[in-house]
Amino acid sequence: MPRKILHLDLDAFFCAVEENHDPSLRGKAFAIGGRPDQRGVVASCSYAARRFGVRSALPMSQAVRLCPDLIIRPARHGVYHDVSVQVMAQLDALTPDVEQISIDEAFLDVTLLRDDAESIARRLQTLINTEFNLPCSLGVATNKLVAKIANNIGKAKAGKDSPPNAILVVAPGEEAAFLAPLPVSELWGVGPKTAEQLQRIGIRTIGDLAQRGAADMERRFGKHGTDMLRHAQGIDERPVQRDDEAKSISKETTFVHDVSDAEQLKRVLRGLSDEVGRRLRREGLRGTTVKIKLRWADFTTLTRQVKLGQPTHHDNVIFETAWGLLLKTWTPGRPVRLIGVGVSDFETASIQQSLWGEEQNAEQDRLESALDYLHDRFGRGMVRRASDMLDEE
């Protein structure tokens, strides 16, 4: 029996939530994000703003140049999260097989439901439209890959002047025919560089790729080549898989003005590391991979990471590792626009630590637990590092 897979996307989600809060915004060009005079970036924008060329991830200063009358509202991530939780609860009530991809996007496997997939999709869309006053689009197919692409195409066909609120269904057996005329860049795993490589050998559409031999694709691209070929033929057997565990915990900051001073970078990196460590301890996690993220003044962004010998949730370990990565990556004096720290590859905090340093770890745990308690009760300003206070003198 063919699977029935839905891909749900809440259209311009942040903006839709803001319009519900302030109906006067409807039909107007507005953006959610930071201020243009403080290096703000567009997190989301209304469809009216998109007509001027405004888009997500654009510097807000550039967005204002494109649309001088642009209304700017600060992001309210807590509100968006709460609304997202309510929407996802409705999906969970429909089927236990829900895979949330982001705050506004999810896959659903409704194979075991009696009705046909299109009817289920239309009822779900109506529910979200009426219950939450939110527009949403759905792609319907027999697998995740085709459902996601169907949603993309359905929204594109609906136009860009208003939320698409679209539904596009690909019937069982029509996957390859649906994909064939589309540009090869629509496939997952085909970024600009891979698309350029494919074009050099005459592959421009997904249909062109589907006609290639498996041996030729494997020779040119390895396992990725055979995966691309199967996807081009509309084959994707991956299950819709619930994942309630965090994959990483990170914290980053964008500077109002580029920073090139080593001591200031070190101080900020220390604060970010403390925040990450505190959240790890709160969630009972230890991670074995520490990562930093850097963005230069020209918006070039890079990440660097290292694997630890044993999992940690200690601020000092995270900071020292992150600082070491920064020193290997950053040239003294080079301006930094954004800096971030993250920890991933988790094990639960209850896993027994290795014998070396066990006593030291226990002492550090007690100290950090006490600091966490003080921060939770009195705020972060109550207890501060001596090095931070010395820097202010």
C-alpha positions in Angstrom: 0.0 0.0 0.0 1.5 3.4 -1.0 2.3 5.7 1.9 0.4 8.9 2.4 2.8 11.7 3.4 2.0 15.3 4.0 4.5 18.2 4.2 3.0 21.2 6.1 4.5 24.7 6.0 3.0 27.6 7.9 3.1 30.5 5.4 5.2 33.5 6.6 4.6 32.2 10.1 6.1 35.0 12.1 4.3 37.7 10.1 1.0 35.8 10.3 1.3 35.7 14.1 2.1 39.4 14.2 -0.9 40.2 11.9 -3.2 38.3 14.3 -1.8 40.4 17.2 -2.1 43.7 15.2 -4.6 43.4 12.3 -3.5 46.9 11.0 -0.4 45.2 9.6 -2.4 43.1 7.1 -1.6 44.0 3.5 1.3 46.3 4.5 5.0 45.9 3.8 6.6 44.9 7.2 9.5 42.8 8.4 10.4 41.0 11.6 13.9 41.5 12.9 16.5 43.8 14.3 16.9 47.5 13.8 18.8 48.7 10.7 21.1 50.9 12.8 22.1 47.9 15.0 23.1 45.5 12.3 19.6 43.9 12.3 18.7 41.1 9.9 15.3 40.2 8.5 13.9 37.1 10.2 10.7 37.1 8.2 8.7 39.6 6.0 5.2 40.0 4.7 4.3 39.2 1.1 3.8 42.9 0.5 7.4 43.5 1.5 8.6 40.7 -0.8 7.3 42.6 -3.8 10.1 45.2 -3.1 12.8 42.4 -3.0 12.8 42.1 0.8 13.6 38.6 2.0 14.7 36.6 5.0 18.3 36.9 6.1 18.7 40.2 4.3 20.4 43.0 6.4 17.6 45.2 7.6 19.5 48.3 6.4 19.3 46.9 2.9 15.7 46.0 3.3 14.9 49.6 4.2 16.7 50.9 1.1 14.6 48.5 -1.0 11.4 49.5 0.7 11.7 53.0 2.4 8.3 52.7 4.0 9.0 49.3 5.5 7.5 48.7 9.0 9.9 46.9 11.3 8.7 44.9 14.3 11.0 43.1 16.8 10.9 39.3 16.8 8.9 37.8 19.7 10.3 34.3 19.6 8.5 33.2 22.8 5.2 34.0 21.2 6.0 32.2 18.0 7.1 29.2 19.9 3.9 29.1 21.9 1.8 29.2 18.8 3.9 26.6 17.1 3.4 24.3 20.0 -0.4 24.6 19.7 -0.3 23.9 16.0 2.0 20.9 16.4 -0.4 19.6 19.1 -3.1 19.5 16.5 -0.8 17.5 14.2 -0.1 15.0 17.0 -3.8 14.6 17.6 -4.2 13.6 13.9 -1.4 11.1 13.8 1.5 9.9 16.1 3.8 10.0 13.1 4.8 13.6 13.0 8.4 14.8 12.3 8.8 18.5 13.1 11.5 20.1 10.9 11.4 23.6 12.3 9.1 26.0 14.2 6.8 26.2 11.2 7.3 23.0 9.2 6.6 19.3 9.7 6.0 16.0 7.9 3.1 13.8 8.7 2.5 10.1 7.8 -1.2 9.6 7.6 -1.1 6.2 5.8 -3.1 4.4 8.5 -6.0 7.0 8.3 -9.0 5.8 6.4 -9.5 8.9 4.2 -7.5 9.7 1.1 -4.5 12.0 1.6 -5.9 15.0 -0.2 -9.0 15.0 1.9 -6.9 14.8 5.1 -4.7 17.7 3.9 -7.7 19.9 3.1 -9.3 19.2 6.5 -6.0 20.0 8.2 -5.6 23.2 6.3 -9.1 24.3 7.2 -8.5 23.5 10.8 -5.3 25.6 11.0 -6.9 28.4 9.0 -9.9 28.6 11.3 -8.5 27.6 14.7 -5.4 29.7 14.6 -6.2 32.2 11.7 -2.9 31.1 10.1 -2.4 30.4 6.4 -0.6 27.1 5.6 0.5 25.1 2.5 0.7 21.4 2.1 2.4 19.0 -0.3 1.0 15.5 -0.6 2.8 12.5 -2.0 4.0 9.0 -1.2 7.3 10.0 0.3 8.9 12.9 2.1 11.1 14.1 -0.8 8.2 14.5 -3.3 5.8 15.9 -0.7 8.4 18.7 0.2 9.0 19.5 -3.4 5.3 19.5 -4.2 4.8 22.0 -1.4 7.5 24.3 -2.9 5.9 24.1 -6.4 2.4 24.6 -5.1 3.4 27.7 -3.2 5.3 29.1 -6.3 2.3 28.5 -8.5 0.0 30.4 -6.1 1.9 33.6 -6.6 3.8 36.0 -4.2 1.3 38.7 -3.6 -0.4 37.0 -0.6 0.1 33.9 1.5 -0.3 30.9 -0.9 -2.4 28.7 1.4 -1.8 26.0 -1.3 -2.2 22.3 -1.6 -0.5 20.3 -4.3 -1.0 16.5 -4.6 1.3 14.1 -6.5 -0.6 10.9 -7.1 1.0 7.5 -6.4 3.0 6.4 -9.5 3.4 10.0 -10.8 6.4 10.9 -8.7 9.0 10.7 -11.5 6.8 12.4 -14.1 6.1 15.3 -11.6 9.8 15.7 -10.9 11.1 15.3 -14.4 10.7 18.9 -15.8 11.9 20.6 -12.6 15.4 22.1 -12.3 17.9 19.7 -10.7 18.5 22.2 -7.9 15.0 21.3 -6.5 16.4 18.0 -5.2 17.6 17.7 -1.6 21.4 17.5 -1.5 21.9 19.4 -4.7 23.4 22.8 -3.8 24.8 25.4 -6.2 28.2 23.6 -6.5 26.6 20.2 -7.2 24.1 21.8 -9.7 27.0 23.4 -11.5 28.9 20.0 -11.7 25.7 18.3 -13.1 25.2 21.0 -15.7 28.7 20.5 -16.9 27.8 17.0 -17.9 24.5 18.0 -19.5 22.1 17.5 -16.5 19.8 20.4 -16.1 16.5 18.9 -15.1 15.6 16.2 -12.6 14.4 14.2 -15.6 17.9 14.4 -17.2 19.4 13.0 -14.0 16.8 10.2 -13.8 18.0 8.9 -17.2 21.6 8.5 -16.1 23.1 5.1 -15.3 23.8 4.2 -11.7 27.4 3.2 -12.4 28.1 6.5 -14.0 26.7 8.5 -11.2 28.5 6.5 -8.6 31.8 6.9 -10.5 31.4 10.7 -10.6 29.8 11.4 -7.2 30.2 8.3 -5.1 27.3 7.3 -2.9 25.9 10.8 -3.2 25.5 10.1 -6.9 23.4 7.0 -6.4 21.3 8.8 -3.8 20.7 11.7 -6.2 19.7 9.2 -8.9 17.1 7.4 -6.7 15.7 10.8 -5.6 15.4 11.9 -9.3 13.4 8.8 -10.0 11.0 9.8 -7.2 12.3 7.1 -4.7 12.6 8.0 -1.0 12.0 5.4 1.6 12.9 7.4 4.7 10.3 7.2 7.4 8.6 10.1 9.1 10.4 9.9 12.3 9.6 11.7 15.5 12.7 13.3 17.1 12.0 14.9 20.5 15.7 15.2 21.5 17.8 18.3 20.8 20.6 17.8 18.4 22.7 20.7 19.6 22.6 23.6 22.1 24.2 26.8 21.0 24.2 30.6 21.7 25.4 33.4 19.4 25.5 37.1 19.3 25.7 39.7 16.5 27.8 42.8 17.4 26.3 46.3 16.9 29.8 47.2 15.6 32.4 44.8 14.3 34.8 43.7 17.0 38.5 43.2 16.4 39.8 43.3 20.0 40.9 39.9 21.3 40.0 40.6 24.9 36.5 41.7 24.0 36.0 38.6 21.8 37.3 36.4 24.7 34.9 38.0 27.1 31.9 37.5 24.9 33.0 33.9 24.1 33.2 33.3 27.8 29.7 34.6 28.4 28.3 32.5 25.5 30.0 29.4 26.8 28.5 29.9 30.3 25.1 30.2 28.8 25.5 27.0 26.8 26.9 25.1 29.8 24.0 26.3 32.0 21.4 25.1 29.5 23.2 21.7 29.1 23.0 21.2 32.9 19.4 22.3 33.0 18.5 19.7 30.4 20.7 17.0 31.9 23.0 16.7 28.9 26.7 16.4 28.2 28.2 16.9 24.7 31.3 15.6 23.1 31.6 18.1 20.2 32.2 21.9 20.7 31.7 24.2 17.8 32.2 27.9 17.1 30.6 30.0 14.5 32.1 33.2 13.1 30.9 35.8 10.6 33.3 38.3 9.2 32.5 41.9 8.2 31.8 40.8 4.6 29.1 38.3 5.8 31.3 35.3 5.1 30.3 32.7 7.7 32.3 29.7 8.9 32.2 27.0 11.6 34.9 25.0 13.3 34.5 22.1 15.7 36.5 19.6 17.7 35.6 16.3 19.4 36.4 16.0 23.1 37.8 13.0 24.8 34.8 12.7 27.1 31.4 14.4 27.2 31.1 17.7 29.2 28.6 20.3 30.4 31.3 22.4 32.2 31.6 26.1 31.3 35.4 26.1 31.5 35.8 23.1 29.2 33.4 24.6 26.6 35.1 28.0 26.8 38.7 26.8 26.7 37.9 24.5 23.7 36.0 27.3 21.9 38.8 29.8 22.6 41.3 27.4 21.2 39.3 27.0 18.0 39.0 30.8 17.7 42.7 31.3 18.0 43.3 28.8 15.2 40.7 30.5 12.9 40.9 34.2 13.6 43.6 36.5 12.5 44.3 39.1 15.2 42.8 42.4 14.2 40.3 41.0 11.8 36.8 42.4 12.4 34.2 39.9 13.6 30.5 40.6 13.0 29.0 37.5 14.7 30.3 34.9 17.1 28.7 31.8 18.5 29.3 28.6 20.6 27.6 25.3 20.4 27.8 21.8 21.9 26.4 18.6 20.3 26.7 14.8 20.2 25.0 14.4 23.5 25.0 11.8 26.2 22.9 12.0 29.3 24.5 13.5 32.4 23.9 10.3 34.4 26.5 8.4 32.3 29.5 7.5 34.6 32.5 9.7 34.1 35.9 8.2 33.4 37.9 7.7 36.6 40.4 10.4 35.8 39.2 13.8 37.1 36.0 12.2 38.7 36.6 14.1 41.9 37.4 17.3 40.1 34.3 16.9 38.0 32.1 16.4 41.1 33.5 19.6 42.7 32.9 21.5 39.5 29.4 20.2 39.3 28.7 21.4 42.8 30.1 24.9 42.1 28.1 25.2 38.8 24.9 23.9 40.4 25.2 26.6 43.1 25.8 29.3 40.5 22.9 28.1 38.4 20.6 28.3 41.4 21.8 31.9 42.1 21.3 32.9 38.5 17.8 31.4 38.4 16.7 33.1 41.6 18.4 36.5 41.4 19.3 36.9 37.7 22.6 36.7 35.9 23.8 40.1 37.2 23.9 38.8 40.8 27.0 36.7 40.4 29.7 37.8 38.0 33.2 36.7 37.1 36.1 38.7 38.6 37.6 39.0 35.1 34.5 40.8 33.8 34.6 43.3 36.7 38.3 43.9 36.2 37.7 44.7 32.5 35.2 47.5 33.5 37.7 49.2 35.8 
